[in-house]
Amino acid sequence: MGISDQRNNGFRENWKCALICLGVAFANTQYGFDVGAISTFQTMPGFLMKFGYQDPTLKGGWGILTRDQQLIASFLNVGTIIGVLFIAPFGRYFGRRAGIWMGTVIAFAACAAQIAATSVASLCVGRALMGASNAFFITFSNAYIVECAPPRLRGVCSAMFAVTINIGTILGAVVDERTSHIMNELSYQIPLACLFIFPTLLSIFVFFIPESPRWLMLHDRREDAEKSLAFLRGDSLEPEFLQEELIEIVRGVEEEKANASSSSFVDMFRGTNLRRTMLCVAVALSRASSGVWVFLSYGAYFYQQAGVDDIFMINIYSMVVQLVGVAAGLYCAYRIWGRRTMLLVGTGASIISMAGPALGASIAPDTQEAAKAFLAFNFFYVIMYSGFAGSMTWPVSAEVVNSRLRVVTLSFATGVDYVFAWLTSFCSPYFLNPTALNWGAKYCWIWAASNAVTFAFFWFFLPDMQGRSLEEIDELFEKRVSTRDFPTFECQSSSQAHDIALQKLEEAKVTVQPVERAG
């Protein structure tokens, strides 16, 4: 037994909910644009004239200190780490929509601070604020989508983060390419000013969408939760199946509250929640262990040091190829494979993608052949990792934890992920910069090894949750079902909810009949 087949309908029936989820996923377009723009600032003369130094011996005639390079890249992650500290207390009193809206407020301040910056220190303040904004967007928008999307669409809707991030990075790179030839402050201030677009649109959008029905139910607002669920499902469900889903949510929330203690942070590590927290953190951390932060923060700089010509256009081509990979991955996730298989395929491909250029740089360092090998494997990496592994980290990290602990666990996992992302951003210049170790593509050996560790963890410990309702996932963990038995285990929560829904509808009919006769 499982959820009723009628609740496993697709995009055609749930077009309204899918559009709402896509709009919420738009939150991460800002993040993609910001990272895409900042990564190419480090090769723009207009930016380096303000925050770097002149050196005729360097390609382009300008350079940037390793320390400043570290600070600019890493303070985005520092801000995210600081931001997650405020998410749990904020989420205790305010809903998912309010969390997204707060992210837009912080984003406005971040954009203004970066445009007005006159030193590396003031620029880092803006980077930290942007990181805090990202923390609110990542946590609350992901929680909203996972809690609102129907089971069959949950993975694809949440994985739309990968699409919106990628679109953002392409837009950021294109704007940078158009302004890179401006030899003054406008070369980087124009891209930064474009960042105002995303929080402006998002802040308007959140006023027109309902709150998460699961959050409303957690706060004893059943009538509002029922209205929210009815709005999200539209005409996709008959009344009995809408009642089935509502009853399943009610029963799931009641069980969560019965098992709760006075501290949600402590609950993350109690009983079956410990396993769920470890999986959530591991999946979120796989983004840092994949090496993706190296390419996000230092992509253009990496190309330059690897000897690749026309850096800006190659960066844009790479992002377009990445978008194609994400689109292919979403199709596979919807039609062919489960989340676990997608993560294993993407992570396995990442091992090859990192080992290839590292081997080339080790055998033939500083040659055109090594640069070509790096470029080819990088294109393979962005297709396979972003399309198959990176896109699936968003739904899996959110659906693996229960509704009551979703925000606090996601914020904790995001914090851990960004601690390692900060270490990556901070340490990478030592490996890449010509004034330090100057490893170039040999740096990829480290990421080949970290991807191998991630692959082993997913193989042994990560279950596949495709097609399950969130309440069924709760049941699977509460009953301590093994990783291998997840796909075949017969859950009772949905079938029991369906029986209760039918009973209520029958009772309603019995009540109506005497009234009609009396009339």
LOTORBA-975787 format. One line per 8 residues: number of its first residue (from 1); for each residue x negated, y, z negated of C-alpha. Coordinates in steps of 0.5 Angstrom, whole numbers, plus 500, padded with zeros to 3 digits. Layout:
<sites>
NUM) X/Y/Z  ... .
</sites>
This chain:
<sites>
1) 500/500/500  498/507/501  501/514/503  507/513/508  505/513/515  510/519/516  505/523/512  499/521/516 .
9) 501/526/522  496/530/526  495/537/529  501/538/533  506/537/527  501/541/522  499/546/527  501/552/522 .
17) 497/549/516  491/548/521  491/555/523  491/557/515  486/553/514  482/555/520  483/562/518  480/561/511 .
25) 474/557/514  473/564/517  470/566/510  463/562/512  463/566/519  460/572/515  455/567/512  453/565/519 .
33) 452/572/522  448/574/516  443/568/516  443/568/524  441/576/524  436/576/518  432/570/520  431/574/527 .
41) 429/581/523  422/578/521  420/578/529  424/585/530  419/591/531  424/596/528  425/592/522  418/591/521 .
49) 416/598/522  420/599/515  419/593/511  412/590/514  405/592/517  402/593/523  397/588/526  394/589/533 .
57) 392/581/532  399/579/531  403/577/537  408/583/537  403/587/534  407/587/527  407/582/521  410/582/514 .
65) 407/580/508  408/573/505  411/575/499  416/580/502  418/574/507  419/570/501  423/575/497  428/577/503 .
73) 429/570/505  430/567/498  434/573/494  440/570/498  440/564/495  438/567/488  445/571/489  449/565/490 .
81) 446/562/484  448/568/480  455/568/483  456/561/481  455/562/474  462/567/474  466/562/479  468/557/473 .
89) 471/563/468  474/566/474  477/560/477  480/558/470  485/564/470  485/566/478  487/562/484  484/560/490 .
97) 486/566/494  484/571/489  477/568/489  477/569/496  479/576/496  474/577/490  468/575/495  470/580/500 .
105) 470/585/495  463/583/493  461/583/501  463/590/502  458/592/497  453/587/499  453/590/507  453/597/504 .
113) 447/596/500  443/593/505  444/598/510  442/603/505  436/600/503  429/603/504  424/598/501  424/591/500 .
121) 426/591/493  433/595/495  434/590/501  433/584/496  439/587/491  443/587/498  441/580/499  443/578/492 .
129) 450/581/493  451/577/499  449/571/496  454/572/490  459/573/496  458/567/499  458/563/492  465/565/492 .
137) 467/564/499  464/557/499  467/555/493  474/557/493  475/557/501  473/550/501  477/548/495  483/551/498 .
145) 483/547/505  482/541/501  488/542/497  492/544/502  491/540/508  494/534/509  490/527/509  489/526/516 .
153) 487/533/517  483/534/511  476/532/513  477/536/520  480/542/517  474/543/512  469/541/517  471/547/520 .
161) 466/551/516  461/548/520  464/551/526  465/558/523  458/558/520  455/556/527  460/562/531  457/567/526 .
169) 450/565/527  451/565/535  454/572/534  448/574/529  443/572/534  446/575/540  447/582/536  440/582/534 .
177) 438/580/541  441/586/544  438/591/538  431/588/538  428/593/543  431/599/539  424/601/536  427/604/529 .
185) 432/603/523  438/602/528  435/595/530  437/592/524  442/597/521  447/595/527  447/588/526  448/589/518 .
193) 454/594/520  457/589/524  458/584/517  463/589/515  468/586/520  468/579/517  471/581/510  475/586/512 .
201) 479/581/516  479/576/511  481/581/506  488/582/510  489/575/512  489/572/504  495/576/503  499/572/508 .
209) 498/565/506  501/561/500  497/559/494  494/552/493  500/548/491  495/544/486  493/550/483  500/552/482 .
217) 502/545/479  495/546/474  498/552/471  505/549/470  508/553/476  512/547/479  517/552/483  512/556/486 .
225) 508/550/488  514/547/491  515/553/495  508/553/497  507/546/499  514/547/503  511/553/507  504/549/509 .
233) 508/543/511  513/547/515  517/542/519  512/536/519  515/532/514  522/530/512  525/532/505  524/525/502 .
241) 516/525/504  515/532/502  518/530/495  514/524/495  507/529/496  510/533/491  511/528/486  504/525/487 .
249) 501/532/486  505/532/479  503/525/477  496/526/479  496/533/475  499/530/469  494/525/469  488/529/469 .
257) 491/534/464  492/528/459  485/526/460  482/533/459  478/535/453  477/542/451  471/544/456  472/543/463 .
265) 464/543/464  463/537/459  469/533/463  465/533/469  460/528/465  465/524/462  468/517/464  469/516/471 .
273) 468/524/472  460/523/472  460/518/478  464/524/482  460/529/479  454/526/482  457/524/488  459/532/489 .
281) 452/534/487  448/529/492  453/531/498  452/538/497  444/537/495  444/534/502  444/540/506  438/543/502 .
289) 434/536/503  436/536/510  431/541/512  436/546/515  434/552/510  428/552/514  431/553/521  436/558/518 .
297) 431/562/514  425/562/519  428/559/525  425/565/530  419/565/526  418/558/526  419/558/534  414/564/534 .
305) 408/560/530  410/554/534  408/558/541  415/558/544  416/564/548  422/568/549  424/567/541  431/571/541 .
313) 434/567/547  431/560/545  434/561/538  441/563/542  441/557/546  439/553/540  445/555/536  450/554/542 .
321) 447/547/543  449/546/535  456/549/537  457/543/542  454/538/537  459/540/532  465/540/536  463/533/538 .
329) 462/531/531  469/534/529  472/529/535  468/523/532  471/525/525  478/525/527  478/520/532  473/515/531 .
337) 469/514/525  470/516/517  466/521/513  461/516/510  459/513/517  458/521/520  454/522/514  449/516/515 .
345) 449/517/523  447/525/522  442/524/516  439/518/520  438/522/526  435/528/522  429/523/520  427/522/527 .
353) 428/529/528  423/531/523  418/526/524  418/527/532  415/535/531  411/533/525  407/527/529  406/532/535 .
361) 403/537/531  399/532/527  396/529/534  396/535/538  396/541/534  397/548/537  398/546/544  404/547/549 .
369) 406/540/549  407/540/541  411/546/542  415/543/547  416/537/542  418/541/537  423/545/541  426/538/544 .
377) 427/535/537  430/541/534  435/541/539  436/534/538  436/536/530  442/541/531  446/537/535  446/531/530 .
385) 445/534/523  450/540/524  455/536/528  455/529/524  452/530/517  452/538/516  460/538/518  462/533/513 .
393) 458/535/507  464/540/506  470/536/506  466/530/502  464/535/496  471/538/495  475/531/496  471/527/491 .
401) 472/531/485  479/532/482  484/538/482  483/540/475  475/540/476  474/542/483  472/549/482  467/548/476 .
409) 464/542/480  464/545/486  460/551/483  456/547/479  454/543/486  453/549/490  449/552/484  444/546/484 .
417) 444/546/492  442/553/492  437/552/487  433/548/492  435/552/498  431/558/494  425/553/493  425/552/500 .
425) 426/559/502  421/561/497  415/556/498  416/555/506  412/561/508  406/558/504  407/552/509  408/557/515 .
433) 405/563/515  398/564/518  395/567/512  397/561/508  397/554/509  399/555/517  402/548/517  407/550/523 .
441) 411/544/525  407/539/521  411/542/515  417/537/518  413/531/515  416/533/508  423/534/511  423/527/514 .
449) 421/524/507  427/528/504  432/525/509  430/518/508  431/519/501  438/522/502  440/516/507  438/511/502 .
457) 443/514/497  449/515/502  448/508/504  448/505/497  453/510/493  457/514/498  464/511/499  469/513/505 .
465) 475/517/503  478/518/510  486/518/510  487/518/503  491/523/499  487/526/493  491/523/488  489/516/491 .
473) 482/518/491  483/520/483  486/513/483  480/509/486  475/513/482  479/511/475  480/504/477  472/504/478 .
481) 473/501/485  466/499/488  463/503/494  464/497/499  472/496/497  474/503/498  477/503/505  481/496/503 .
489) 483/497/496  491/498/496  493/504/492  499/505/488  500/512/486  503/514/493  508/508/494  510/510/487 .
497) 511/517/488  515/515/495  520/510/490  521/516/485  522/521/491  528/516/494  531/515/487  531/523/487 .
505) 534/523/493  540/518/492  541/521/485  542/528/489  547/525/494  551/521/488  552/528/485  554/532/492 .
513) 559/526/494  564/528/488  564/535/489  566/534/496  572/530/494  574/535/489  574/540/495 .
</sites>
